[in-house]
Amino acid sequence: MIERLNVRWLGRVSYDEADALARSLHSRSGNYLLLLEHPHTYTLGRRGDDQNVLVEPESVGAVLRSVDRGGDVTYHGPGQLVIYPIIDLPIWRGGLVDSVAYVRQLEQVVLDSLASIGFDAYTDPEYPGVWIGGAKVCAVGVKVEGRRTRHGVAINVDTDLSMFDHIVPCGITDRGVTSLSKVLSDLDGPAGATSGSTESTKSLMEIVAEAFVSSFTQEFDVYEVDDQSVAWREPLVLQSDERRRSIEEQSAEAGVPVRLVSRLQAASVEVPVADPTFRRPEWMRVKADLGAEYRGLKRLVRELDLHTVCESAGCPNIYECWADGTATFMVLGERCTRACGFCLIDTRLPSAPEADEPERVASAVVRMGLKHAVLTMVARDDLDDGGAAHVAATVNAIRSASPETRTEVLISDLRGDLDSLDLILNENPDVVNHNIETVARLQRAVRPSAGYARSLALLARANAAGHVTKSGIMLGLGETLDEVSGALTDLAAVGVKIVTVGQYLRPSEQHLPVVRWWSPEEFAEVARIGEAAGINHVESGPLVRSSYHARSSAEAAASPALLETGLTR
């Protein structure tokens, strides 16, 4: 029996990112079912024959990855539902687990799920996988280490079958492959997949995924399911005139741009009607402190021509932090190449990085006598490395100028590029911070150029490399407490040690609306949930931002193992 299963539909995720995430989840406790699509990818199992890859993968727009599952070569790509169960198997005789029985169970789950929506599929004792009409519709390949599982199944739902022409699928020369959409086109179509008022609003991919989850929970006797998935639907771009008018009317009523209303609707968020009485509660009000410390730091920032996220993002804690002599330096300019729906930072075309900026930041750190320096960055998708080398150079400059200063970096996702991430990690910052920003369902609405799985994978990689990891979440965008709990569970599952949680504040009428204000008592409950999930320290409160109490949060999160890394030096 599985007490609790965390189900996550993640959308389209690169193979490398999914593998990093799966390995991190596999290394800890907790049962997960990851459902996703990959971009064009060929994977070659540990006993595979590379002669079965018939072309250079790059020539057909794909990549090739050697993997540690069983089986030969197969294809993953858009329109294929890939499912990675990461679960604990029951102990079999001699303290072992029955891997063969597990493969048979996965095949049975696929059979039952396809049967439930009208497809007549079967297994073949000669070959693993699931078949329809003499052609393979689902590949199965697993790895079991100890009691924990990785890899899984891949169901061809609406896959470009021509991509299989460039390999010998699974090393089988006398059988073909098919997809569920091809089966439907060749036949009248299973009733469950083509009719019914509820089903007709869903894609075939979504129908198959839901059927699989249902069958999996029955086959593996799951007691509780926690489904915190990225919204299925993309924001509505092409739509009927009636639908467009509805969105435009909502936009006018709410005072929210049409593009944001579309994103929120796709994430099932009810956009609040504009209400002039919807004011900040008392606990969100900040008293300005323009004392000598604040004015002195402001002069220093201007003198060295530096940018701070405190100013650029309109942080409500600027007076408290600057009066305390702390600031978060924002490198790579003050213009971002992304347009997230919550952020005030300028999105005009950015300038080239300033070569002397690392030394100027280091000079400020020395003059301020900082024991804990925080660096953040704008997203620089215009640069080959996403700006990673510049961030790394700034960490290095601070270390050279002030060896006793701890460094914390708050970085973008670097478009998921592992080499770029390594440039930063190799400089050994004391804390690696990357914000997941919101719960899974709201990712596409809040930050359409990023990805939930990509962020988790980045944090997983940094943690696996031995770094103290940190992340942050905003509340007030339409999430539920259960969804926040799910996000905290995911962050804990990839080894995150510190999490900040604060109230979202709308920077302007061109940004996402505040759906509700979370109370101080609710923030306290979120902190309790996060620390119960295994996060060392959760800084949670209405005015908390990513760098708020950064030094004390890092020290509060320190364990004996972290002390050895020099976190509290």
LINHUPE-V743425 format. One record per run of one state. SS is the DSSP state (H for helix, E for strand, - for the rest). FROM is the first residue (numbers start at 1). TO is the last residue. If there is no record, write none. Layout:
((SS	FROM	TO) (SS	FROM	TO))
//
This chain:
((-	1	1) (E	2	12) (-	13	14) (H	15	26) (-	27	30) (E	31	37) (-	38	40) (E	41	44) (-	45	49) (H	50	52) (E	53	53) (-	54	56) (H	57	60) (-	61	62) (E	63	66) (-	67	72) (E	73	76) (-	77	79) (E	80	86) (-	87	87) (E	88	88) (-	89	92) (H	93	95) (-	96	98) (H	99	116) (-	117	121) (E	122	124) (-	125	126) (E	127	132) (-	133	134) (E	135	145) (-	146	147) (E	148	156) (-	157	160) (H	161	166) (E	167	167) (-	168	168) (H	169	171) (-	172	175) (E	176	177) (-	178	179) (H	180	186) (-	187	190) (H	191	194) (-	195	198) (H	199	201) (-	202	203) (H	204	219) (-	220	221) (E	222	227) (-	228	240) (H	241	254) (-	255	257) (H	258	266) (-	267	281) (H	282	284) (-	285	291) (H	292	303) (-	304	307) (E	308	308) (H	309	312) (-	313	317) (H	318	323) (-	324	327) (E	328	331) (-	332	334) (E	335	335) (-	336	345) (E	346	346) (-	347	356) (H	357	368) (-	369	371) (E	372	377) (-	378	387) (H	388	401) (-	402	405) (E	406	410) (-	411	413) (H	414	416) (-	417	417) (H	418	425) (-	426	430) (E	431	433) (-	434	436) (E	437	437) (-	438	439) (H	440	446) (-	447	451) (H	452	464) (-	465	467) (E	468	475) (-	476	480) (H	481	493) (-	494	497) (E	498	503) (-	504	519) (H	520	533) (-	534	536) (E	537	540) (-	541	549) (H	550	557) (-	558	559) (H	560	563) (-	564	569))
//
